[in-house]
Amino acid sequence: MDLSNIHVSKDMRGHGIGKELFLLAKKWAKDHQAEKLYISAHSSVESQAFYKTMGCVEALEYNEELVTKEPCDCQLECVL
């Protein structure tokens, strides 16, 4: 299942909001029989660190449509 985006405004970062949103997305996906989340993540260091902290790794299979749309993004997945 594609996780289209998570965004927390700069002034609200560091309060656990992104983590809570990610955990809710994982639960929702799992409840809907998804096996993993696919994330086309922004290439910023902060975004990469967040997703890696949340257990994401480089995707085994890339979604070519997303790669074409955002060639600088990193393709990640999170097994549920």
N, CA, C and O atoms as a GROMACS GRO file, in nm:
protein
  320
    1MET      N    1   0.085  -0.116   0.000
    1MET     CA    2   0.000   0.000   0.000
    1MET      C    3   0.090   0.123   0.000
    1MET      O    4   0.188   0.129   0.074
    2ASP      N    5   0.056   0.221  -0.083
    2ASP     CA    6   0.134   0.344  -0.089
    2ASP      C    7   0.099   0.436   0.026
    2ASP      O    8  -0.018   0.459   0.055
    3LEU      N    9   0.201   0.488   0.090
    3LEU     CA   10   0.183   0.594   0.190
    3LEU      C   11   0.217   0.723   0.116
    3LEU      O   12   0.334   0.753   0.094
    4SER      N   13   0.116   0.799   0.080
    4SER     CA   14   0.139   0.914  -0.007
    4SER      C   15   0.220   1.024   0.060
    4SER      O   16   0.309   1.081  -0.003
    5ASN      N   17   0.192   1.054   0.185
    5ASN     CA   18   0.276   1.152   0.255
    5ASN      C   19   0.237   1.165   0.401
    5ASN      O   20   0.125   1.134   0.442
    6ILE      N   21   0.334   1.211   0.476
    6ILE     CA   22   0.314   1.254   0.614
    6ILE      C   23   0.385   1.388   0.623
    6ILE      O   24   0.501   1.400   0.581
    7HIS      N   25   0.319   1.486   0.675
    7HIS     CA   26   0.385   1.616   0.690
    7HIS      C   27   0.349   1.675   0.825
    7HIS      O   28   0.232   1.681   0.864
    8VAL      N   29   0.451   1.718   0.895
    8VAL     CA   30   0.432   1.789   1.021
    8VAL      C   31   0.499   1.925   1.003
    8VAL      O   32   0.617   1.932   0.968
    9SER      N   33   0.426   2.032   1.027
    9SER     CA   34   0.482   2.165   1.010
    9SER      C   35   0.603   2.185   1.102
    9SER      O   36   0.610   2.129   1.212
   10LYS      N   37   0.695   2.265   1.054
   10LYS     CA   38   0.824   2.282   1.121
   10LYS      C   39   0.809   2.318   1.270
   10LYS      O   40   0.883   2.266   1.354
   11ASP      N   41   0.715   2.404   1.300
   11ASP     CA   42   0.699   2.448   1.440
   11ASP      C   43   0.643   2.340   1.532
   11ASP      O   44   0.647   2.355   1.654
   12MET      N   45   0.592   2.230   1.474
   12MET     CA   46   0.534   2.123   1.555
   12MET      C   47   0.621   1.997   1.557
   12MET      O   48   0.585   1.898   1.619
   13ARG      N   49   0.735   2.001   1.490
   13ARG     CA   50   0.823   1.884   1.487
   13ARG      C   51   0.890   1.864   1.622
   13ARG      O   52   0.908   1.959   1.699
   14GLY      N   53   0.925   1.740   1.649
   14GLY     CA   54   0.992   1.708   1.775
   14GLY      C   55   0.896   1.676   1.889
   14GLY      O   56   0.939   1.663   2.003
   15HIS      N   57   0.768   1.665   1.858
   15HIS     CA   58   0.667   1.636   1.960
   15HIS      C   59   0.606   1.497   1.945
   15HIS      O   60   0.510   1.463   2.015
   16GLY      N   61   0.659   1.417   1.854
   16GLY     CA   62   0.608   1.281   1.836
   16GLY      C   63   0.488   1.270   1.743
   16GLY      O   64   0.429   1.163   1.729
   17ILE      N   65   0.450   1.381   1.679
   17ILE     CA   66   0.333   1.380   1.592
   17ILE      C   67   0.358   1.294   1.468
   17ILE      O   68   0.271   1.214   1.430
   18GLY      N   69   0.474   1.308   1.406
   18GLY     CA   70   0.506   1.227   1.287
   18GLY      C   71   0.507   1.079   1.320
   18GLY      O   72   0.455   0.998   1.243
   19LYS      N   73   0.565   1.044   1.433
   19LYS     CA   74   0.568   0.904   1.475
   19LYS      C   75   0.426   0.851   1.494
   19LYS      O   76   0.395   0.741   1.448
   20GLU      N   77   0.342   0.927   1.559
   20GLU     CA   78   0.204   0.884   1.582
   20GLU      C   79   0.129   0.869   1.450
   20GLU      O   80   0.056   0.772   1.431
   21LEU      N   81   0.147   0.963   1.358
   21LEU     CA   82   0.082   0.954   1.227
   21LEU      C   83   0.130   0.829   1.152
   21LEU      O   84   0.050   0.759   1.090
   22PHE      N   85   0.260   0.803   1.157
   22PHE     CA   86   0.314   0.685   1.088
   22PHE      C   87   0.258   0.556   1.148
   22PHE      O   88   0.219   0.465   1.075
   23LEU      N   89   0.254   0.549   1.280
   23LEU     CA   90   0.199   0.429   1.346
   23LEU      C   91   0.051   0.409   1.312
   23LEU      O   92   0.006   0.296   1.293
   24LEU      N   93  -0.024   0.519   1.304
   24LEU     CA   94  -0.165   0.509   1.264
   24LEU      C   95  -0.178   0.461   1.120
   24LEU      O   96  -0.266   0.381   1.089
   25ALA      N   97  -0.092   0.511   1.032
   25ALA     CA   98  -0.094   0.467   0.892
   25ALA      C   99  -0.061   0.318   0.881
   25ALA      O  100  -0.124   0.246   0.804
   26LYS      N  101   0.038   0.273   0.960
   26LYS     CA  102   0.074   0.131   0.960
   26LYS      C  103  -0.044   0.046   1.007
   26LYS      O  104  -0.076  -0.057   0.947
   27LYS      N  105  -0.109   0.090   1.113
   27LYS     CA  106  -0.223   0.013   1.166
   27LYS      C  107  -0.336   0.008   1.063
   27LYS      O  108  -0.394  -0.099   1.040
   28TRP      N  109  -0.366   0.121   1.001
   28TRP     CA  110  -0.474   0.126   0.904
   28TRP      C  111  -0.442   0.032   0.787
   28TRP      O  112  -0.528  -0.043   0.742
   29ALA      N  113  -0.319   0.038   0.737
   29ALA     CA  114  -0.279  -0.048   0.625
   29ALA      C  115  -0.289  -0.196   0.662
   29ALA      O  116  -0.339  -0.277   0.585
   30LYS      N  117  -0.241  -0.229   0.780
   30LYS     CA  118  -0.246  -0.368   0.826
   30LYS      C  119  -0.391  -0.414   0.841
   30LYS      O  120  -0.425  -0.527   0.804
   31ASP      N  121  -0.475  -0.329   0.897
   31ASP     CA  122  -0.617  -0.361   0.913
   31ASP      C  123  -0.686  -0.384   0.778
   31ASP      O  124  -0.790  -0.449   0.771
   32HIS      N  125  -0.627  -0.328   0.671
   32HIS     CA  126  -0.682  -0.344   0.536
   32HIS      C  127  -0.601  -0.445   0.454
   32HIS      O  128  -0.598  -0.438   0.331
   33GLN      N  129  -0.537  -0.538   0.524
   33GLN     CA  130  -0.466  -0.653   0.466
   33GLN      C  131  -0.344  -0.618   0.381
   33GLN      O  132  -0.303  -0.698   0.298
   34ALA      N  133  -0.286  -0.501   0.401
   34ALA     CA  134  -0.160  -0.469   0.333
   34ALA      C  135  -0.046  -0.547   0.399
   34ALA      O  136  -0.050  -0.571   0.520
   35GLU      N  137   0.052  -0.585   0.322
   35GLU     CA  138   0.168  -0.656   0.375
   35GLU      C  139   0.283  -0.560   0.407
   35GLU      O  140   0.366  -0.588   0.493
   36LYS      N  141   0.286  -0.446   0.336
   36LYS     CA  142   0.388  -0.346   0.364
   36LYS      C  143   0.345  -0.211   0.309
   36LYS      O  144   0.258  -0.201   0.222
   37LEU      N  145   0.406  -0.108   0.363
   37LEU     CA  146   0.385   0.028   0.313
   37LEU      C  147   0.497   0.062   0.217
   37LEU      O  148   0.613   0.028   0.242
   38TYR      N  149   0.464   0.127   0.107
   38TYR     CA  150   0.562   0.175   0.011
   38TYR      C  151   0.566   0.326   0.024
   38TYR      O  152   0.462   0.392   0.024
   39ILE      N  153   0.688   0.380   0.036
   39ILE     CA  154   0.705   0.522   0.060
   39ILE      C  155   0.803   0.579  -0.040
   39ILE      O  156   0.917   0.534  -0.049
   40SER      N  157   0.759   0.678  -0.116
   40SER     CA  158   0.849   0.754  -0.203
   40SER      C  159   0.886   0.878  -0.122
   40SER      O  160   0.816   0.979  -0.126
   41ALA      N  161   0.995   0.868  -0.049
   41ALA     CA  162   1.028   0.968   0.053
   41ALA      C  163   1.118   1.078   0.000
   41ALA      O  164   1.209   1.054  -0.081
   42HIS      N  165   1.092   1.198   0.045
   42HIS     CA  166   1.175   1.314   0.012
   42HIS      C  167   1.320   1.282   0.043
   42HIS      O  168   1.350   1.210   0.139
   43SER      N  169   1.409   1.335  -0.036
   43SER     CA  170   1.551   1.301  -0.020
   43SER      C  171   1.621   1.376   0.093
   43SER      O  172   1.741   1.356   0.113
   44SER      N  173   1.552   1.460   0.168
   44SER     CA  174   1.618   1.535   0.276
   44SER      C  175   1.668   1.440   0.385
   44SER      O  176   1.610   1.334   0.410
   45VAL      N  177   1.774   1.480   0.448
   45VAL     CA  178   1.835   1.400   0.555
   45VAL      C  179   1.735   1.374   0.667
   45VAL      O  180   1.728   1.263   0.720
   46GLU      N  181   1.658   1.475   0.703
   46GLU     CA  182   1.561   1.461   0.810
   46GLU      C  183   1.452   1.358   0.775
   46GLU      O  184   1.415   1.276   0.858
   47SER      N  185   1.403   1.364   0.653
   47SER     CA  186   1.300   1.267   0.611
   47SER      C  187   1.355   1.125   0.613
   47SER      O  188   1.289   1.034   0.663
   48GLN      N  189   1.474   1.108   0.560
   48GLN     CA  190   1.535   0.974   0.557
   48GLN      C  191   1.557   0.922   0.698
   48GLN      O  192   1.529   0.805   0.726
   49ALA      N  193   1.606   1.007   0.787
   49ALA     CA  194   1.631   0.964   0.926
   49ALA      C  195   1.500   0.924   0.993
   49ALA      O  196   1.495   0.825   1.066
   50PHE      N  197   1.394   1.000   0.969
   50PHE     CA  198   1.264   0.968   1.028
   50PHE      C  199   1.218   0.830   0.985
   50PHE      O  200   1.186   0.746   1.068
   51TYR      N  201   1.214   0.807   0.853
   51TYR     CA  202   1.162   0.679   0.804
   51TYR      C  203   1.250   0.562   0.847
   51TYR      O  204   1.199   0.454   0.876
   52LYS      N  205   1.380   0.581   0.850
   52LYS     CA  206   1.468   0.472   0.894
   52LYS      C  207   1.446   0.442   1.042
   52LYS      O  208   1.449   0.326   1.083
   53THR      N  209   1.425   0.547   1.122
   53THR     CA  210   1.394   0.527   1.264
   53THR      C  211   1.264   0.449   1.281
   53THR      O  212   1.248   0.374   1.378
   54MET      N  213   1.173   0.468   1.187
   54MET     CA  214   1.044   0.401   1.194
   54MET      C  215   1.050   0.259   1.136
   54MET      O  216   0.948   0.192   1.127
   55GLY      N  217   1.168   0.214   1.097
   55GLY     CA  218   1.185   0.076   1.051
   55GLY      C  219   1.180   0.057   0.900
   55GLY      O  220   1.175  -0.056   0.853
   56CYS      N  221   1.181   0.165   0.825
   56CYS     CA  222   1.176   0.154   0.679
   56CYS      C  223   1.315   0.122   0.623
   56CYS      O  224   1.417   0.162   0.678
   57VAL      N  225   1.315   0.050   0.512
   57VAL     CA  226   1.438   0.014   0.442
   57VAL      C  227   1.417   0.040   0.293
   57VAL      O  228   1.305   0.066   0.249
   58GLU      N  229   1.524   0.035   0.217
   58GLU     CA  230   1.512   0.054   0.073
   58GLU      C  231   1.415  -0.049   0.015
   58GLU      O  232   1.420  -0.167   0.050
   59ALA      N  233   1.328  -0.003  -0.072
   59ALA     CA  234   1.226  -0.090  -0.132
   59ALA      C  235   1.291  -0.197  -0.219
   59ALA      O  236   1.386  -0.170  -0.293
   60LEU      N  237   1.238  -0.318  -0.210
   60LEU     CA  238   1.285  -0.427  -0.295
   60LEU      C  239   1.236  -0.408  -0.438
   60LEU      O  240   1.306  -0.443  -0.534
   61GLU      N  241   1.116  -0.354  -0.452
   61GLU     CA  242   1.057  -0.326  -0.583
   61GLU      C  243   1.017  -0.180  -0.586
   61GLU      O  244   0.952  -0.130  -0.494
   62TYR      N  245   1.057  -0.110  -0.692
   62TYR     CA  246   1.024   0.032  -0.705
   62TYR      C  247   0.894   0.050  -0.782
   62TYR      O  248   0.864  -0.024  -0.875
   63ASN      N  249   0.818   0.151  -0.742
   63ASN     CA  250   0.700   0.192  -0.816
   63ASN      C  251   0.749   0.289  -0.924
   63ASN      O  252   0.778   0.405  -0.894
   64GLU      N  253   0.758   0.242  -1.047
   64GLU     CA  254   0.818   0.321  -1.155
   64GLU      C  255   0.744   0.453  -1.180
   64GLU      O  256   0.806   0.552  -1.219
   65GLU      N  257   0.614   0.455  -1.159
   65GLU     CA  258   0.538   0.579  -1.179
   65GLU      C  259   0.586   0.686  -1.080
   65GLU      O  260   0.605   0.802  -1.118
   66LEU      N  261   0.606   0.646  -0.954
   66LEU     CA  262   0.654   0.742  -0.854
   66LEU      C  263   0.798   0.781  -0.878
   66LEU      O  264   0.836   0.896  -0.855
   67VAL      N  265   0.880   0.688  -0.923
   67VAL     CA  266   1.020   0.718  -0.953
   67VAL      C  267   1.027   0.821  -1.066
   67VAL      O  268   1.108   0.913  -1.062
   68THR      N  269   0.942   0.805  -1.166
   68THR     CA  270   0.940   0.899  -1.279
   68THR      C  271   0.895   1.037  -1.233
   68THR      O  272   0.951   1.138  -1.275
   69LYS      N  273   0.792   1.042  -1.147
   69LYS     CA  274   0.739   1.170  -1.099
   69LYS      C  275   0.838   1.242  -1.008
   69LYS      O  276   0.850   1.364  -1.013
   70GLU      N  277   0.908   1.167  -0.924
   70GLU     CA  278   0.998   1.225  -0.824
   70GLU      C  279   1.131   1.150  -0.825
   70GLU      O  280   1.158   1.072  -0.734
   71PRO      N  281   1.214   1.173  -0.927
   71PRO     CA  282   1.337   1.094  -0.941
   71PRO      C  283   1.439   1.112  -0.828
   71PRO      O  284   1.528   1.028  -0.813
   72CYS      N  285   1.429   1.218  -0.751
   72CYS     CA  286   1.523   1.240  -0.640
   72CYS      C  287   1.475   1.178  -0.509
   72CYS      O  288   1.551   1.172  -0.413
   73ASP      N  289   1.351   1.133  -0.506
   73ASP     CA  290   1.299   1.069  -0.384
   73ASP      C  291   1.366   0.934  -0.361
   73ASP      O  292   1.418   0.873  -0.455
   74CYS      N  293   1.364   0.889  -0.239
   74CYS     CA  294   1.415   0.759  -0.202
   74CYS      C  295   1.296   0.664  -0.190
   74CYS      O  296   1.196   0.698  -0.128
   75GLN      N  297   1.309   0.546  -0.248
   75GLN     CA  298   1.200   0.449  -0.247
   75GLN      C  299   1.221   0.353  -0.130
   75GLN      O  300   1.318   0.278  -0.125
   76LEU      N  301   1.128   0.357  -0.036
   76LEU     CA  302   1.138   0.280   0.086
   76LEU      C  303   1.017   0.192   0.107
   76LEU      O  304   0.913   0.210   0.043
   77GLU      N  305   1.030   0.096   0.197
   77GLU     CA  306   0.916   0.014   0.235
   77GLU      C  307   0.926  -0.018   0.384
   77GLU      O  308   1.033  -0.016   0.444
   78CYS      N  309   0.811  -0.048   0.439
   78CYS     CA  310   0.802  -0.086   0.579
   78CYS      C  311   0.713  -0.210   0.586
   78CYS      O  312   0.593  -0.203   0.558
   79VAL      N  313   0.771  -0.322   0.622
   79VAL     CA  314   0.696  -0.446   0.633
   79VAL      C  315   0.604  -0.438   0.753
   79VAL      O  316   0.644  -0.396   0.862
   80LEU      N  317   0.480  -0.478   0.732
   80LEU     CA  318   0.382  -0.474   0.839
   80LEU      C  319   0.376  -0.609   0.905
   80LEU      O  320   0.299  -0.629   0.999
   0.00000   0.00000   0.00000
